[in-house]
Amino acid sequence: MSASEFSYPHDTLRQLAADVLRHARELGAAACETDVSEGFGQSVTVRRGQVETIEYNRDKGIGVTIYLGQQRGHASTSDFSPKALRATVEAALSIARFTAPDPCAGLPEAGLLANKKMDLDLYHPWDLPVEEAIALARHCEQAAFAVSPMVKNSEGASVSVQQSQFVSANSLGFMDGFPTSRHYLSCAVIAGENESMQRDDWYTTSRDPVRLASPEAIGDYAARRALSRLGARKLSTRSVPVLFEATLAAGLIGNFVHAASGGALYRKSSFLLDSLGTQIFPEHIQISERPHLRNGLASSPFDDDGVATHDREVVENGVLKGYFLSTYSGRKLGMPTTGNAGGCHNLIVKSGKLDFNGLLREMGTGLLVTELLGQGVNYVTGDYSRGAAGYWVEGGEIRYPVQEITIAGNLKDMIKGIVAVGNDVLVRGSKQVGSILVERMKLAGA
C-alpha cells in the first residue's frame, strides 16, 4: 500500500466544499455547512502463523446540512460528481422544508469559528506493503507463543494502517481541514489446558508508526497477561477498595465525560445535572483539556462545528469548572459552546506520585480490575454495576487472579471516592489517565 494514495488532492476537497456552499446559496438556503472526507486503510490478521484476513478499505463522503431559518435538513452522498452534489443539496433543502423549527438550530456565532492555521503533526503515513504487515503480525504472535508452552492458542495478531483527510466548511466563511493517520498493532492469545483456559490481549496505537511498541513486546505482554490469569478463583461478596488498571481508568473518566456532556444534560439524563461549580471529585483531582498537543490522538484546532478549540481546566481541585458542549447543546442549556462538538480533545487527568506498584501498596487489600464486562451504567442515577475480572491483592501485592465477579457502586460516590491516580499513563485515545484507586465498592461473587 502506497503511503500517499489519497484519491483526491486536498485542494479538490476544498473545491467540492465550496461547490456545495455555492449550490446551497443559489437554491435559497439561509445557511449551510458541509464535510468532505476520504480515507483508506489496510488491515492484516495472522492466526497461528497463517494469514487469516487481509482487508483494504477506501471510503469517501460528503455531508450537507441546510438551514432554512431554524429548520434543519441533512443529506449525504459518496458520489463526488457535480450532479450528485447538487442533488444532495436539494435533498437536504427538501428535508429542511418539512422539519419543525428548532430555536437552537443553526451555525455557531461567526466570532467563535477557528481562523488560525495550525499544524498539530497528526499525519504520519505508513508505507507498509502487505508482505511486511504479515511479517510484523507473525513476529507478534510468535513472541506470544515463545513465552510459554502453556500459551496454547491464538485469536490472532493484527496490524492496521489507516489514513484519511477531510475539509469542513460553512456559509459564514469557515473552511479548514487536514490529513490524519492512526495505526495499531494487537495480539490476543489463550493460555491453559482443558477447562482451565484464559484469554487476554494487548495493543499499541499511534498516529506515527515509529511510536508503536515493537510487535515482540506486544505479543510477549499479551501472553504474560493470559498466563497470569490461570487458576482464577471466585470471591465471596464484600465491600473493598478497587484499583482500575489504566486501560479501564480511561473508561471511568469516559463515564464522567458522558454525564457532563450537553446531550445528557439537556435531556436531563445525567447524575451531574446542575453540578457546575460544585465539588464532584476529591480536591487532589485536576482534569485539563489540551486540544493542541502535537501528535495527540484527539488533537484538533476546531470541533465538528468549526468552533476553535482552546486549552481549559475542566476540573480544578475537584470542582467541575466546565461541561462538554457543542453549539446546539450549549444553546439548549442557555450556555456558550465549549468547542466539544464531536467529543473531548485530549482530556488529561493529572497523575499523582505513585506508580502502579505504589498504588497496590496504597490499596493494601482489595481488588485490581483488569477486565470489565457488560454495560451496566445508569447515567440518570449514576448506578454502576459491571461484570469484572482481575486480581485479589493483599499486603499491597497481587495474590491470585479472580473471575466471575461483579463490582457495583454509584458513579457519584466512585469519582468522589478516588483515593489516588497513578503515573502509569497509557495513551490510547482521547483520555489520558493512569490507574485509578477508588476507596470502596461492592463486590458480588460466589
C-alpha positions as a printed NumPy array, in Angstrom:
array([[  0.   ,   0.   ,   0.   ],
       [  1.475,   3.35 ,  -1.012],
       [  1.677,   5.902,   1.8  ],
       [  0.228,   8.78 ,  -0.212],
       [ -2.575,   7.087,  -2.103],
       [ -5.352,   9.583,  -1.471],
       [ -7.7  ,   9.621,  -4.442],
       [ -8.033,  13.413,  -4.438],
       [ -5.673,  16.33 ,  -3.8  ],
       [ -6.641,  18.284,  -0.695],
       [ -7.466,  21.308,  -2.886],
       [-10.088,  19.202,  -4.663],
       [-11.868,  18.565,  -1.358],
       [-11.84 ,  22.314,  -0.707],
       [-13.328,  22.954,  -4.134],
       [-16.056,  20.356,  -3.54 ],
       [-16.932,  22.044,  -0.243],
       [-17.049,  25.439,  -1.978],
       [-19.331,  23.987,  -4.681],
       [-21.742,  22.677,  -2.037],
       [-21.905,  26.088,  -0.346],
       [-22.495,  27.786,  -3.712],
       [-25.321,  25.39 ,  -4.629],
       [-26.939,  25.955,  -1.227],
       [-26.788,  29.728,  -1.655],
       [-28.197,  29.569,  -5.193],
       [-31.081,  27.332,  -4.056],
       [-32.118,  29.718,  -1.296],
       [-30.636,  28.195,   1.865],
       [-30.28 ,  30.599,   4.769],
       [-27.132,  28.801,   5.906],
       [-25.174,  25.671,   5.088],
       [-22.368,  23.527,   6.465],
       [-20.595,  20.632,   4.807],
       [-17.949,  17.995,   5.453],
       [-15.978,  16.351,   2.657],
       [-13.768,  13.401,   3.51 ],
       [-11.939,  10.393,   2.16 ],
       [ -9.899,   7.658,   3.785],
       [ -8.199,   4.38 ,   3.093],
       [ -6.502,   1.636,   5.018],
       [ -5.183,  -1.883,   5.233],
       [ -5.666,  -4.471,   7.991],
       [ -3.915,  -7.83 ,   8.21 ],
       [ -4.599, -10.615,  10.721],
       [ -2.421, -13.675,  11.226],
       [ -3.615, -16.591,  13.365],
       [ -1.355, -19.499,  14.3  ],
       [  1.164, -18.329,  11.732],
       [ -1.318, -18.357,   8.85 ],
       [ -2.836, -15.322,   7.167],
       [ -6.463, -15.194,   8.244],
       [ -7.641, -11.91 ,   6.725],
       [ -6.336,  -9.139,   4.511],
       [ -8.716,  -6.202,   4.268],
       [ -8.485,  -2.994,   2.309],
       [-10.892,  -0.118,   2.813],
       [-11.404,   3.036,   0.796],
       [-14.196,   5.432,   1.699],
       [-15.342,   8.897,   0.753],
       [-18.35 ,  11.037,   1.502],
       [-19.927,  14.456,   1.591],
       [-22.381,  15.504,   4.274],
       [-24.571,  18.566,   3.746],
       [-26.62 ,  20.373,   6.395],
       [-29.021,  23.09 ,   5.254],
       [-30.799,  25.662,   7.427],
       [-33.977,  27.475,   6.442],
       [-34.244,  29.805,   9.39 ],
       [-34.401,  27.346,  12.279],
       [-35.451,  24.399,  10.141],
       [-32.653,  21.895,   9.544],
       [-32.149,  19.255,   6.864],
       [-29.267,  16.874,   6.304],
       [-28.277,  14.621,   3.401],
       [-25.116,  12.831,   2.327],
       [-23.57 ,  11.115,  -0.666],
       [-20.475,   9.168,  -1.64 ],
       [-20.713,  10.423,  -5.22 ],
       [-18.456,  13.442,  -5.855],
       [-19.878,  14.268,  -9.305],
       [-21.335,  17.79 ,  -9.84 ],
       [-24.785,  16.294, -10.471],
       [-24.703,  14.305,  -7.216],
       [-23.502,  17.322,  -5.224],
       [-26.382,  19.448,  -6.417],
       [-28.877,  16.618,  -5.826],
       [-27.593,  16.179,  -2.259],
       [-28.009,  19.888,  -1.529],
       [-31.535,  19.746,  -2.964],
       [-32.338,  16.718,  -0.785],
       [-31.116,  18.463,   2.377],
       [-33.128,  21.546,   1.418],
       [-36.254,  19.465,   0.882],
       [-35.854,  17.793,   4.268],
       [-35.421,  21.184,   5.94 ],
       [-38.712,  22.426,   4.467],
       [-40.609,  19.594,   6.178],
       [-38.773,  19.789,   9.504],
       [-40.244,  21.565,  12.519],
       [-38.366,  24.737,  13.532],
       [-35.87 ,  24.287,  16.341],
       [-34.896,  27.515,  18.126],
       [-31.449,  26.076,  18.919],
       [-30.607,  25.025,  15.36 ],
       [-28.113,  26.966,  13.271],
       [-24.455,  27.665,  12.696],
       [-22.162,  28.828,  15.506],
       [-21.572,  32.525,  16.077],
       [-19.042,  33.68 ,  13.476],
       [-16.64 ,  35.009,  16.093],
       [-16.199,  31.542,  17.585],
       [-15.024,  29.865,  14.381],
       [-11.412,  28.785,  14.017],
       [ -9.39 ,  31.203,  11.899],
       [ -5.804,  30.202,  12.663],
       [ -3.893,  27.619,  10.661],
       [ -2.305,  25.049,  12.93 ],
       [ -0.021,  22.097,  12.19 ],
       [ -0.515,  19.59 ,  15.005],
       [  1.584,  16.828,  13.407],
       [ -1.379,  14.464,  13.005],
       [ -0.441,  12.814,   9.721],
       [  2.238,  10.143,   9.501],
       [  1.61 ,   7.867,   6.504],
       [  2.898,   4.324,   6.846],
       [  4.148,   2.825,   3.594],
       [  3.613,  -0.783,   4.648],
       [  3.478,  -3.425,   1.91 ],
       [  1.126,  -6.261,   2.784],
       [  4.033,  -8.727,   2.938],
       [  5.692,  -6.619,   5.645],
       [  2.414,  -6.273,   7.551],
       [  2.057, -10.06 ,   7.556],
       [  5.638, -10.427,   8.807],
       [  5.011,  -7.96 ,  11.665],
       [  1.867,  -9.817,  12.71 ],
       [  3.724, -13.146,  12.621],
       [  6.564, -11.764,  14.757],
       [  3.992, -10.521,  17.253],
       [  2.204, -13.847,  17.528],
       [  5.448, -15.842,  17.603],
       [  6.647, -13.733,  20.53 ],
       [  3.48 , -14.681,  22.421],
       [  3.891, -18.424,  21.789],
       [  7.569, -18.2  ,  22.778],
       [  6.739, -17.08 ,  26.32 ],
       [  5.492, -20.481,  27.494],
       [  4.222, -23.817,  26.177],
       [  1.101, -23.022,  28.217],
       [  0.163, -20.457,  25.537],
       [ -1.871, -22.948,  23.538],
       [ -3.88 , -20.932,  21.069],
       [ -4.293, -17.544,  19.47 ],
       [ -7.124, -15.296,  18.388],
       [ -4.637, -13.626,  16.077],
       [ -2.217, -10.765,  15.754],
       [ -3.323,  -7.773,  13.661],
       [ -1.636,  -4.81 ,  12.009],
       [ -3.772,  -1.91 ,  10.799],
       [ -2.861,   1.209,   8.803],
       [ -5.495,   3.939,   8.48 ],
       [ -5.172,   7.34 ,   6.804],
       [ -7.782,   9.982,   5.98 ],
       [ -8.265,  13.617,   5.065],
       [-11.219,  15.999,   5.325],
       [-12.447,  19.538,   4.792],
       [-15.167,  21.216,   6.865],
       [-16.794,  24.443,   5.701],
       [-19.817,  26.628,   6.316],
       [-21.524,  29.656,   4.813],
       [-20.029,  32.012,   7.424],
       [-16.674,  31.755,   5.65 ],
       [-15.087,  28.957,   7.643],
       [-13.156,  26.334,   5.664],
       [-10.407,  24.135,   7.029],
       [ -9.248,  20.533,   7.182],
       [ -6.198,  18.322,   7.244],
       [ -4.986,  14.745,   6.793],
       [ -4.691,  12.354,   9.753],
       [ -3.382,   8.881,  10.411],
       [ -3.971,   6.183,  13.029],
       [ -2.141,   2.851,  13.136],
       [ -2.222,  -0.076,  15.535],
       [ -0.769,  -3.47 ,  16.33 ],
       [ -2.552,  -6.019,  18.534],
       [ -2.355,  -9.59 ,  19.776],
       [ -4.814, -11.858,  21.635],
       [ -3.878, -15.297,  22.947],
       [ -5.288, -18.172,  25.002],
       [ -3.323, -19.951,  27.725],
       [ -4.011, -23.096,  29.76 ],
       [ -5.359, -26.589,  29.238],
       [ -8.725, -28.331,  29.146],
       [-11.253, -26.499,  31.355],
       [ -8.661, -24.125,  32.779],
       [ -8.076, -21.66 ,  29.958],
       [ -7.769, -17.89 ,  29.968],
       [ -7.643, -15.245,  27.27 ],
       [ -6.046, -11.808,  27.258],
       [ -4.746,  -9.279,  24.767],
       [ -2.706,  -6.135,  24.347],
       [ -2.306,  -3.485,  21.681],
       [ -0.432,  -0.326,  20.782],
       [ -1.751,   2.6  ,  18.743],
       [ -0.315,   5.865,  17.443],
       [ -0.584,   8.389,  14.647],
       [  3.108,   7.783,  13.946],
       [  4.172,   4.175,  13.267],
       [  7.61 ,   4.931,  14.749],
       [  5.925,   5.362,  18.138],
       [  4.255,   1.958,  18.119],
       [  5.601,  -0.595,  20.567],
       [  7.512,  -3.44 ,  18.916],
       [  5.489,  -6.475,  17.781],
       [  7.647,  -8.672,  20.034],
       [  6.802,  -6.555,  23.094],
       [  3.063,  -6.649,  22.337],
       [  3.   , -10.424,  21.828],
       [  5.12 , -11.082,  24.898],
       [  2.949,  -8.933,  27.154],
       [ -0.332, -10.341,  25.801],
       [  0.923, -13.85 ,  26.612],
       [  2.059, -12.925,  30.125],
       [ -1.31 , -11.348,  30.856],
       [ -3.136, -14.5  ,  29.737],
       [ -0.8  , -16.754,  31.767],
       [ -1.208, -14.64 ,  34.887],
       [ -4.965, -15.292,  34.822],
       [ -4.663, -19.074,  35.051],
       [ -6.117, -20.574,  38.199],
       [ -8.589, -17.724,  38.64 ],
       [-10.869, -18.027,  41.678],
       [-14.225, -16.632,  42.699],
       [-14.662, -14.308,  45.664],
       [-17.361, -14.013,  48.283],
       [-19.447, -10.845,  48.449],
       [-17.767,  -7.971,  50.287],
       [-17.011,  -4.237,  50.15 ],
       [-13.411,  -3.444,  49.204],
       [-11.154,  -0.8  ,  47.631],
       [-10.947,  -1.201,  43.846],
       [ -8.   ,  -0.32 ,  41.616],
       [ -8.899,   0.243,  37.954],
       [ -5.968,  -0.554,  35.662],
       [ -5.04 ,   2.412,  33.433],
       [ -6.777,   0.873,  30.39 ],
       [-10.055,   0.792,  32.363],
       [ -9.491,   4.046,  34.249],
       [ -9.912,   5.844,  30.914],
       [-13.373,   4.271,  30.697],
       [-14.237,   5.532,  34.175],
       [-13.264,   9.052,  33.127],
       [-15.311,   8.454,  29.972],
       [-18.349,   7.814,  32.21 ],
       [-17.773,  11.242,  33.775],
       [-17.429,  12.871,  30.332],
       [-20.715,  11.344,  29.169],
       [-22.545,  12.595,  32.247],
       [-21.028,  16.081,  31.85 ],
       [-21.868,  16.306,  28.119],
       [-24.517,  18.577,  26.716],
       [-26.717,  15.864,  25.219],
       [-27.158,  14.061,  28.529],
       [-27.597,  17.341,  30.416],
       [-30.288,  18.959,  28.281],
       [-32.194,  15.66 ,  28.149],
       [-31.932,  15.572,  31.968],
       [-30.462,  12.09 ,  31.768],
       [-27.345,  12.758,  33.836],
       [-26.478,  12.42 ,  37.516],
       [-24.387,  15.61 ,  37.099],
       [-27.317,  17.958,  36.444],
       [-26.676,  21.414,  37.951],
       [-23.215,  20.348,  39.131],
       [-21.22 ,  23.187,  37.555],
       [-19.165,  24.915,  40.221],
       [-19.617,  22.122,  42.755],
       [-17.056,  19.659,  44.078],
       [-17.664,  16.284,  42.458],
       [-14.114,  14.867,  42.758],
       [-11.749,  14.983,  45.749],
       [ -9.541,  18.084,  45.975],
       [ -6.466,  16.364,  44.545],
       [ -8.139,  15.723,  41.156],
       [ -7.247,  18.065,  38.287],
       [ -8.578,  17.432,  34.773],
       [ -7.463,  19.532,  31.807],
       [ -8.353,  19.601,  28.136],
       [ -5.429,  20.156,  25.772],
       [ -6.681,  20.134,  22.156],
       [ -3.43 ,  21.274,  20.569],
       [ -0.989,  18.582,  21.68 ],
       [  1.295,  17.724,  18.784],
       [  0.69 ,  14.18 ,  17.545],
       [ -2.204,  13.793,  20.018],
       [ -4.767,  11.092,  19.295],
       [ -7.603,  13.576,  19.929],
       [ -5.946,  16.832,  18.882],
       [ -7.738,  19.315,  16.64 ],
       [ -7.711,  23.094,  16.12 ],
       [-11.517,  23.069,  15.844],
       [-14.503,  20.894,  16.73 ],
       [-17.133,  19.368,  14.447],
       [-18.956,  22.727,  14.326],
       [-15.816,  24.562,  13.199],
       [-15.544,  26.278,  16.592],
       [-11.959,  26.96 ,  17.672],
       [-10.705,  24.703,  20.453],
       [ -8.823,  26.051,  23.476],
       [ -6.909,  24.739,  26.446],
       [ -9.12 ,  24.739,  29.52 ],
       [ -9.407,  23.365,  33.02 ],
       [-12.424,  21.064,  33.296],
       [-11.932,  20.106,  36.943],
       [ -9.875,  22.173,  39.407],
       [ -9.268,  20.927,  42.94 ],
       [-12.181,  18.537,  42.44 ],
       [-14.592,  21.296,  41.345],
       [-16.377,  20.937,  37.987],
       [-15.475,  24.07 ,  36.024],
       [-16.918,  23.213,  32.624],
       [-19.231,  20.892,  30.746],
       [-18.636,  19.418,  27.266],
       [-20.908,  21.4  ,  24.949],
       [-21.47 ,  21.739,  21.222],
       [-23.136,  24.771,  19.664],
       [-26.519,  23.031,  19.755],
       [-26.347,  21.559,  23.256],
       [-24.987,  24.841,  24.601],
       [-27.995,  26.697,  23.221],
       [-30.332,  24.087,  24.693],
       [-28.786,  24.78 ,  28.086],
       [-28.515,  28.545,  27.615],
       [-24.72 ,  28.33 ,  27.728],
       [-21.89 ,  29.003,  25.243],
       [-20.289,  26.131,  23.348],
       [-17.074,  24.731,  24.828],
       [-15.795,  23.555,  21.439],
       [-16.7  ,  19.93 ,  22.093],
       [-18.942,  19.053,  19.161],
       [-17.773,  15.553,  18.353],
       [-16.22 ,  14.846,  21.755],
       [-13.389,  15.87 ,  24.04 ],
       [ -9.864,  16.697,  22.892],
       [ -7.028,  15.132,  24.901],
       [ -8.537,  15.087,  28.362],
       [ -5.659,  14.792,  30.837],
       [ -6.119,  13.669,  34.431],
       [ -3.171,  14.895,  36.48 ],
       [ -1.108,  11.989,  37.76 ],
       [ -0.155,  11.543,  41.36 ],
       [  3.251,  10.473,  42.676],
       [  2.537,   6.741,  42.877],
       [  3.385,   4.237,  40.168],
       [  1.336,   1.06 ,  39.658],
       [  3.118,  -0.877,  42.41 ],
       [  2.758,   2.124,  44.682],
       [ -0.994,   2.081,  44.113],
       [ -1.123,  -1.602,  45.045],
       [  0.692,  -0.815,  48.307],
       [ -1.611,   2.149,  48.924],
       [ -4.652,  -0.115,  48.469],
       [ -3.238,  -2.798,  50.754],
       [ -6.098,  -5.284,  50.462],
       [ -8.637,  -5.077,  47.648],
       [ -9.438,  -5.808,  44.027],
       [ -7.346,  -4.937,  40.968],
       [ -9.681,  -4.845,  37.96 ],
       [ -8.182,  -5.579,  34.531],
       [-11.326,  -6.506,  32.587],
       [-14.887,  -5.206,  32.625],
       [-17.911,  -6.888,  31.052],
       [-21.346,  -5.544,  30.151],
       [-22.716,  -2.014,  30.043],
       [-24.373,  -1.647,  33.44 ],
       [-24.217,   2.129,  33.835],
       [-27.318,   4.233,  34.538],
       [-26.374,   7.84 ,  33.808],
       [-29.62 ,   9.207,  35.262],
       [-28.99 ,   7.819,  38.738],
       [-25.257,   7.116,  38.486],
       [-25.772,   3.463,  39.418],
       [-22.846,   1.344,  38.227],
       [-22.754,  -2.461,  38.053],
       [-20.475,  -4.447,  35.755],
       [-19.004,  -7.907,  35.473],
       [-15.294,  -7.921,  36.227],
       [-12.113,  -9.97 ,  36.345],
       [ -8.716,  -9.181,  37.752],
       [ -6.597,  -9.985,  40.794],
       [ -7.013, -10.159,  44.549],
       [ -4.475,  -8.028,  46.393],
       [ -3.309,  -8.474,  49.989],
       [ -0.486,  -6.684,  51.765],
       [ -0.014,  -4.487,  48.71 ],
       [  0.843,  -7.458,  46.479],
       [ -1.102,  -9.444,  43.877],
       [ -2.002, -12.836,  45.395],
       [ -4.12 , -14.611,  42.783],
       [ -6.39 , -13.989,  39.766],
       [-10.179, -13.719,  40.199],
       [-13.112, -14.026,  37.801],
       [-16.916, -14.225,  37.613],
       [-17.477, -11.288,  39.961],
       [-19.493,  -8.089,  39.766],
       [-18.446,  -4.677,  41.044],
       [-21.145,  -2.172,  41.92 ],
       [-21.45 ,   1.344,  43.229],
       [-22.66 ,   4.784,  42.237],
       [-20.597,   6.92 ,  39.868],
       [-21.121,   9.997,  42.01 ],
       [-19.648,   8.172,  45.006],
       [-16.951,   6.475,  42.917],
       [-15.476,   9.661,  41.456],
       [-15.783,  11.463,  44.796],
       [-14.009,   8.484,  46.374],
       [-10.924,   8.463,  44.135],
       [ -8.026,   7.938,  46.53 ],
       [ -5.182,   8.255,  44.022],
       [ -4.339,   8.463,  40.316],
       [ -1.192,   6.639,  39.22 ],
       [  1.565,   7.934,  36.965],
       [  1.339,   4.793,  34.775],
       [ -0.416,   6.702,  31.996],
       [ -1.24 ,   4.723,  28.865],
       [ -2.317,   6.857,  25.889],
       [ -4.773,   5.068,  23.62 ],
       [ -7.411,   7.675,  22.878],
       [ -8.945,  10.968,  23.973],
       [ -8.499,  10.376,  27.728],
       [ -5.042,  10.28 ,  29.26 ],
       [ -5.012,   8.863,  32.787],
       [ -3.101,   6.43 ,  34.961],
       [ -4.634,   3.679,  37.083],
       [ -7.336,   4.922,  39.471],
       [ -7.818,   3.714,  43.043],
       [-11.412,   4.017,  44.326],
       [-11.959,   3.998,  48.072],
       [-14.692,   1.346,  48.223],
       [-17.113,  -0.59 ,  46.044],
       [-19.435,  -3.533,  46.497],
       [-18.016,  -6.798,  45.179],
       [-20.564,  -9.532,  44.458],
       [-19.228, -13.024,  43.972],
       [-19.911, -16.612,  44.937]])
